[in-house]
């Protein structure tokens, strides 16, 4: 579950890259998450069944997006791991604890893009590094634009969703936890704006 919370942090970051997917636009411009409509979340499974879900209440992104040349885009998302919410105080405390996210020592999870590649008219592949518990590992995120790119260029918000996954053991999350699979799915859904 701790891994899940982390993924949320990464997922959210990745979502921003979705805005990059939009096709035509001017050169690089600065975008940010619309916090009122954007959610960074995680999902964990066990034998195919959903075991735990949660979201992060505090996150921010530095998004420099170029719609004409997505490969020039840069994305950095920072998630406050202590803002995780998984439904109950007991679960939240467990995820924030030393064996999971250890939010007392590692208050942030950070995703930084290393490359952005157009996969279709409305989707991007964003490769980058995800840092959780001071451990940095590569991760790939897929982002998709759900709104009107032309309207976004004129100032409207741009809806998107992004997803990726990581393995808990790679970050030392929940070493002795065997009630969830190692893979944690990250999902970011919402809107970006200038």
C-alpha positions as CSV (number, residue, x, y, z in Angstrom):
1,X,0.0,0.0,0.0
2,X,2.9,2.3,0.7
3,X,4.0,1.6,-2.8
4,X,0.6,2.5,-3.9
5,X,0.8,5.9,-2.3
6,X,4.1,6.5,-3.9
7,X,2.8,5.6,-7.2
8,X,0.2,8.2,-6.8
9,X,2.9,10.7,-6.4
10,X,4.4,9.5,-9.6
11,X,1.2,9.0,-11.4
12,X,0.2,12.6,-10.8
13,X,3.4,13.9,-12.1
14,X,2.9,11.8,-15.2
15,X,-0.5,13.1,-15.8
16,X,0.9,16.4,-16.5
17,X,2.8,15.0,-19.3
18,X,-0.6,14.2,-20.9
19,X,-0.9,17.8,-21.7
20,X,2.1,17.4,-23.8
21,X,0.2,15.0,-25.9
22,X,-1.9,17.6,-27.3
23,X,-0.8,18.1,-30.8
24,X,-0.4,21.6,-32.3
25,X,0.4,24.5,-30.1
26,X,2.9,27.2,-29.7
27,X,6.4,26.6,-28.4
28,X,7.1,25.5,-24.8
29,X,4.8,27.0,-22.2
30,X,4.4,26.6,-18.5
31,X,1.4,24.6,-17.3
32,X,0.2,23.5,-13.8
33,X,-2.4,21.1,-12.4
34,X,-5.9,22.4,-11.7
35,X,-5.9,21.1,-8.1
36,X,-9.7,21.3,-7.8
37,X,-10.2,18.7,-10.6
38,X,-7.0,16.6,-10.5
39,X,-6.4,13.5,-8.5
40,X,-3.3,11.5,-7.9
41,X,-4.0,7.9,-6.9
42,X,-2.7,4.4,-6.5
43,X,-4.2,0.9,-6.7
44,X,-2.8,-2.4,-5.4
45,X,-4.0,-5.9,-6.2
46,X,-3.7,-9.4,-4.9
47,X,-4.3,-12.2,-7.3
48,X,-6.1,-9.8,-9.7
49,X,-8.4,-8.4,-7.0
50,X,-8.2,-4.8,-5.9
51,X,-6.8,-4.8,-2.3
52,X,-6.2,-1.1,-1.6
53,X,-6.6,2.3,-3.2
54,X,-5.8,5.7,-2.1
55,X,-4.9,9.2,-3.2
56,X,-2.6,12.0,-2.3
57,X,-4.1,15.3,-1.2
58,X,-1.0,17.5,-1.8
59,X,1.1,17.6,-5.0
60,X,2.5,20.1,-7.4
61,X,3.9,20.0,-10.9
62,X,6.3,22.0,-12.9
63,X,5.3,21.4,-16.5
64,X,7.0,22.9,-19.4
65,X,5.1,21.6,-22.4
66,X,5.6,21.9,-26.1
67,X,2.7,20.6,-28.2
68,X,4.5,20.9,-31.5
69,X,7.6,19.1,-30.4
70,X,6.6,17.0,-27.3
71,X,10.2,15.7,-27.0
72,X,11.2,19.2,-25.8
73,X,8.7,19.0,-22.9
74,X,9.9,18.7,-19.3
75,X,7.8,17.5,-16.4
76,X,8.6,17.4,-12.7
77,X,5.9,16.3,-10.1
78,X,6.4,16.4,-6.4
79,X,4.0,14.5,-4.1
80,X,3.6,15.1,-0.3
81,X,3.7,11.4,0.8
82,X,2.2,12.4,4.2
83,X,-1.0,13.6,2.4
84,X,-1.9,10.0,1.5
85,X,-5.5,8.9,2.2
86,X,-6.6,5.3,1.9
87,X,-10.0,5.4,3.6
88,X,-9.2,4.8,7.3
89,X,-6.9,6.3,9.9
90,X,-5.4,2.8,10.5
91,X,-4.6,2.3,6.9
92,X,-3.2,5.8,6.5
93,X,-1.0,5.3,9.5
94,X,0.3,2.0,8.1
95,X,1.1,3.4,4.7
96,X,2.9,6.4,6.2
97,X,4.8,4.2,8.6
98,X,8.5,3.2,8.6
99,X,8.0,-0.1,6.7
100,X,6.1,1.6,3.9
101,X,6.6,5.2,2.8
102,X,8.3,6.3,6.0
103,X,6.9,9.8,5.5
104,X,8.7,11.1,8.6
105,X,12.1,10.6,6.9
106,X,11.0,10.8,3.3
107,X,8.2,13.5,3.0
108,X,8.2,13.6,-0.8
109,X,8.1,11.4,-3.8
110,X,9.4,13.0,-7.0
111,X,9.0,12.2,-10.7
112,X,11.3,13.9,-13.2
113,X,10.9,13.2,-16.9
114,X,13.9,12.2,-19.0
115,X,12.1,11.8,-22.4
116,X,8.7,12.4,-23.9
117,X,7.6,10.7,-27.1
118,X,4.4,11.1,-29.1
119,X,2.5,7.8,-29.3
120,X,-0.5,9.0,-31.2
121,X,-2.6,12.0,-31.9
122,X,-3.6,12.3,-28.2
123,X,-1.2,10.1,-26.3
124,X,2.4,10.3,-25.0
125,X,5.0,8.0,-23.6
126,X,6.8,9.7,-20.8
127,X,9.9,8.1,-19.4
128,X,11.5,9.4,-16.3
129,X,12.8,8.7,-12.8
130,X,10.7,8.2,-9.8
131,X,12.3,8.8,-6.4
132,X,10.6,7.3,-3.3
133,X,12.4,6.8,0.1
134,X,15.6,8.3,-1.5
135,X,15.7,5.5,-4.0
136,X,15.5,6.5,-7.7
137,X,14.2,4.0,-10.4
138,X,13.2,4.5,-14.0
139,X,9.5,4.4,-14.8
140,X,7.4,4.8,-17.9
141,X,4.0,6.6,-17.9
142,X,1.4,6.8,-20.6
143,X,-0.6,10.0,-20.8
144,X,-3.7,10.7,-22.9
145,X,-5.4,14.0,-23.6
146,X,-9.2,13.8,-23.1
147,X,-10.1,17.4,-24.1
148,X,-9.9,19.9,-27.0
149,X,-6.3,20.8,-27.6
150,X,-7.1,23.8,-29.7
151,X,-9.3,25.3,-27.0
152,X,-6.6,24.6,-24.4
153,X,-4.1,26.6,-26.6
154,X,-6.5,29.5,-26.4
155,X,-6.6,29.3,-22.6
156,X,-9.0,26.6,-21.6
157,X,-8.1,23.8,-19.2
158,X,-6.9,20.6,-20.8
159,X,-8.4,17.3,-19.4
160,X,-6.0,14.3,-19.3
161,X,-5.3,11.0,-17.6
162,X,-2.0,9.2,-17.1
163,X,-1.0,5.9,-15.7
164,X,2.1,3.9,-14.9
165,X,3.3,1.3,-12.4
166,X,6.3,0.4,-10.3
167,X,7.5,-2.5,-8.1
168,X,7.4,-1.9,-4.3
169,X,10.6,-4.0,-3.6
170,X,12.7,-1.7,-5.8
171,X,12.1,1.1,-3.3
172,X,12.2,-1.0,-0.2
173,X,8.5,-0.4,0.4
174,X,6.8,-3.0,2.5
175,X,9.5,-5.7,2.5
176,X,7.6,-8.0,4.8
177,X,4.2,-7.1,3.4
178,X,2.6,-10.1,1.5
179,X,-1.0,-9.0,1.4
180,X,-0.6,-7.1,-1.8
181,X,1.3,-7.9,-5.1
182,X,4.6,-6.2,-5.7
183,X,3.3,-4.0,-8.5
184,X,1.6,-0.7,-7.7
185,X,-0.4,1.1,-10.3
186,X,-0.4,4.9,-10.4
187,X,-3.2,6.9,-11.9
188,X,-3.5,10.7,-12.4
189,X,-6.7,12.1,-13.8
190,X,-7.7,15.8,-14.0
191,X,-6.8,18.9,-15.9
192,X,-3.8,21.1,-16.5
193,X,-4.0,24.9,-17.1
194,X,-1.7,27.8,-17.7
